[in-house]
Amino acid sequence: MAHPESFELIFQATGAEDDVVVVRLTERTGAGGYPVYEDDTGIVRAEISERGEVRMLASGGHQVPGVPTLARPVPGPGPDTAAP
């Protein structure tokens, strides 16, 4: 099964705008058997199912990751949109 290359994780912020973190597909799978995604820093990690269910993964000791309110696939070029 093909998985999206990246997701936007939307976190509820206390300010006027939500926090958005882009995570990209890695070669790892999580405990649930779904792919693990992480941001460019490697700090934000999440296991995301094909239904968009998110399990946040700690990347360091004493980390308590927040839970996003939404995981949205980032549109990108697919096999049908390859350049000629």
Secondary structure as GFF3:
##gff-version 3
##sequence-region A 1 84
A	DSSP	beta_strand	6	11	.	.	.	ID=ss1
A	DSSP	beta_strand	19	29	.	.	.	ID=ss2
A	DSSP	beta_strand	35	38	.	.	.	ID=ss3
A	DSSP	beta_strand	45	48	.	.	.	ID=ss4
A	DSSP	beta_strand	54	57	.	.	.	ID=ss5
A	DSSP	beta_strand	70	73	.	.	.	ID=ss6
A	DSSP	three_ten_helix	79	81	.	.	.	ID=ss7
###
